[in-house]
């Protein structure tokens, strides 16, 4: 397995790099086909957020699903530990769902995605800050919910394999999911 480790607004020393690689490889032992993981350390220099000064984001691809987690703590090792714990938990949950789906005999049509379009509002003028593109392939709403959860997003655009139409799955305030489909 290849683990790419880099820092944003900080340099990652060799010991931290070795520790991160070791922990991520240990967490991915659940999947045999996990081939790539990206670990990004970020240091925030804002004194108001001293309790969450260091942020670690782990992104990996396993079984054609993208799993992304992040955690922020007071130091880089604590943030790494928290992120790897959530990462391993998400991988186990994904593996259990895939096994359950396989035992029920459902088809697996899911693919990885590299992101969604993000917008921001500035000075009451809407402008597109960043554009992300991803391949949209057919999947069931259940597979879209699983992909949305593993990515940690609050919504997910997908091509419904059952209706051959686009849909948006989103998380509602009560924790339930909603589905938007065109007429």
BAKOL-573391 format. One record per residue (C-alpha): residue in one letter; x, y, z. Coordinates in Angstrom, 2 decimals. Example, Ala and Ser with C-alpha at 12.3 -4.5 7.8 and 13.67 -1.06 7.14 Angstrom:
BEGIN
<A <12.30 -4.50 7.80>>
<S <13.67 -1.06 7.14>>
//
This chain:
BEGIN
<X <0.00 0.00 0.00>>
<X <1.22 3.48 -0.88>>
<X <0.78 6.19 1.78>>
<X <1.40 9.80 0.79>>
<X <2.05 12.11 3.75>>
<X <2.38 15.86 3.46>>
<X <1.95 19.01 5.51>>
<X <0.03 22.20 4.89>>
<X <1.47 25.26 6.69>>
<X <3.88 22.93 8.50>>
<X <6.65 20.44 7.85>>
<X <6.21 16.80 8.79>>
<X <9.29 15.33 10.48>>
<X <10.50 11.81 9.76>>
<X <9.24 10.31 13.02>>
<X <5.72 11.69 12.54>>
<X <5.81 10.55 8.91>>
<X <6.80 7.01 9.97>>
<X <4.16 6.94 12.71>>
<X <1.40 8.13 10.34>>
<X <2.35 5.58 7.69>>
<X <2.42 2.77 10.25>>
<X <-0.98 3.69 11.73>>
<X <-2.69 4.10 8.35>>
<X <-1.32 0.80 7.06>>
<X <-2.49 -0.92 10.25>>
<X <-5.96 0.63 9.90>>
<X <-6.30 -0.53 6.28>>
<X <-5.60 -4.17 7.10>>
<X <-9.38 -4.68 6.93>>
<X <-9.19 -4.36 3.12>>
<X <-6.77 -6.29 0.96>>
<X <-7.28 -4.04 -2.06>>
<X <-6.66 -0.65 -0.40>>
<X <-3.83 0.63 -2.58>>
<X <-3.50 4.34 -1.83>>
<X <-3.93 6.65 1.16>>
<X <-3.29 10.36 1.50>>
<X <-2.54 11.89 4.93>>
<X <-2.48 15.67 5.20>>
<X <-1.34 17.51 8.33>>
<X <-2.45 21.14 8.66>>
<X <-1.40 23.61 11.32>>
<X <-3.67 26.56 11.99>>
<X <-1.87 29.64 13.29>>
<X <-5.00 31.26 14.73>>
<X <-4.61 31.51 18.55>>
<X <-8.41 31.38 19.01>>
<X <-8.47 27.73 18.01>>
<X <-5.56 26.49 20.11>>
<X <-7.54 23.39 21.16>>
<X <-7.80 22.38 17.50>>
<X <-4.53 23.78 16.22>>
<X <-3.54 20.67 14.25>>
<X <-5.85 18.98 11.74>>
<X <-5.25 15.62 10.08>>
<X <-7.19 14.51 7.01>>
<X <-6.97 10.90 5.80>>
<X <-8.32 9.95 2.38>>
<X <-8.13 6.43 0.94>>
<X <-9.73 4.26 -1.70>>
<X <-10.94 0.80 -0.69>>
<X <-13.25 -1.52 -2.62>>
<X <-14.03 1.24 -5.15>>
<X <-15.17 3.57 -2.35>>
<X <-13.46 6.73 -1.19>>
<X <-13.16 7.01 2.57>>
<X <-12.30 10.45 3.97>>
<X <-12.01 11.51 7.60>>
<X <-10.56 14.44 9.46>>
<X <-9.84 15.27 13.08>>
<X <-8.47 18.33 14.85>>
<X <-6.68 18.37 18.20>>
<X <-4.15 20.38 20.21>>
<X <-1.09 18.53 18.82>>
<X <-0.34 16.60 15.66>>
<X <-0.05 13.16 17.31>>
<X <-3.41 13.47 19.08>>
<X <-5.03 14.61 15.82>>
<X <-3.44 11.65 14.00>>
<X <-4.70 9.21 16.62>>
<X <-8.24 10.61 16.46>>
<X <-8.31 10.59 12.65>>
<X <-6.96 7.03 12.40>>
<X <-9.54 5.80 14.95>>
<X <-12.42 7.25 12.92>>
<X <-10.77 6.04 9.68>>
<X <-10.53 2.46 10.94>>
<X <-14.12 2.57 12.22>>
<X <-15.37 3.80 8.81>>
<X <-13.40 1.09 7.01>>
<X <-14.89 -1.60 9.25>>
<X <-18.40 -0.24 8.71>>
<X <-17.85 -0.15 4.95>>
<X <-16.57 -3.74 4.97>>
<X <-19.58 -4.92 7.00>>
<X <-22.02 -3.22 4.63>>
<X <-20.31 -4.66 1.58>>
<X <-20.42 -8.15 3.08>>
<X <-24.10 -7.75 3.99>>
<X <-24.93 -6.48 0.52>>
<X <-23.01 -9.35 -1.09>>
<X <-24.86 -11.91 1.04>>
<X <-28.20 -10.43 0.00>>
<X <-27.13 -10.78 -3.64>>
<X <-27.37 -7.11 -4.61>>
<X <-25.31 -5.73 -7.46>>
<X <-22.48 -3.37 -6.60>>
<X <-22.30 -0.51 -9.10>>
<X <-20.55 2.07 -6.95>>
<X <-17.47 4.04 -7.99>>
<X <-15.13 6.53 -6.43>>
<X <-15.63 10.25 -6.76>>
<X <-13.12 13.02 -6.40>>
<X <-15.51 15.62 -5.00>>
<X <-18.40 17.93 -5.68>>
<X <-18.79 21.55 -6.64>>
<X <-18.37 23.91 -3.70>>
<X <-19.55 27.52 -3.57>>
<X <-19.09 30.32 -1.08>>
<X <-20.83 33.65 -0.46>>
<X <-18.76 36.81 -0.13>>
<X <-20.09 40.38 0.23>>
<X <-23.62 39.31 -0.78>>
<X <-22.33 38.37 -4.23>>
<X <-22.40 34.70 -5.09>>
<X <-19.34 33.51 -6.89>>
<X <-17.89 30.11 -7.53>>
<X <-14.77 29.74 -5.41>>
<X <-13.71 26.28 -6.53>>
<X <-14.97 23.72 -9.05>>
<X <-14.51 20.00 -8.59>>
<X <-15.40 17.39 -11.18>>
<X <-16.10 13.72 -10.68>>
<X <-17.29 10.77 -12.72>>
<X <-20.97 9.97 -12.21>>
<X <-21.70 6.28 -12.60>>
<X <-24.93 4.38 -11.89>>
<X <-25.61 3.30 -8.30>>
<X <-28.58 2.64 -6.05>>
<X <-29.67 5.21 -3.47>>
<X <-28.36 2.88 -0.73>>
<X <-24.92 2.83 -2.37>>
<X <-25.05 6.63 -2.71>>
<X <-25.85 6.91 1.01>>
<X <-22.88 4.70 1.81>>
<X <-20.58 6.75 -0.44>>
<X <-21.86 10.02 1.06>>
<X <-21.21 8.73 4.57>>
<X <-17.71 7.49 3.80>>
<X <-16.81 10.83 2.21>>
<X <-18.25 12.75 5.15>>
<X <-20.36 15.01 2.94>>
<X <-23.84 16.34 3.73>>
<X <-25.11 15.70 0.18>>
<X <-24.22 13.52 -2.80>>
<X <-25.08 13.70 -6.52>>
<X <-25.48 10.32 -8.23>>
<X <-27.02 8.58 -11.24>>
<X <-29.79 6.30 -9.97>>
<X <-29.26 2.82 -11.47>>
<X <-32.93 1.92 -10.91>>
<X <-34.47 4.93 -12.69>>
<X <-31.52 6.01 -14.90>>
<X <-32.02 9.60 -13.65>>
<X <-29.84 11.91 -11.58>>
<X <-30.62 12.40 -7.92>>
<X <-29.25 14.26 -4.92>>
<X <-29.10 12.53 -1.59>>
<X <-28.82 14.84 1.42>>
<X <-28.70 14.65 5.20>>
<X <-31.68 16.23 6.97>>
<X <-31.56 18.01 10.34>>
<X <-32.92 15.05 12.27>>
<X <-30.16 12.79 10.92>>
<X <-32.37 11.11 8.34>>
<X <-31.69 11.18 4.61>>
<X <-33.64 12.92 1.87>>
<X <-33.62 12.26 -1.88>>
<X <-34.24 14.88 -4.56>>
<X <-35.22 13.54 -7.97>>
<X <-36.35 15.42 -11.10>>
<X <-39.94 14.99 -12.33>>
//
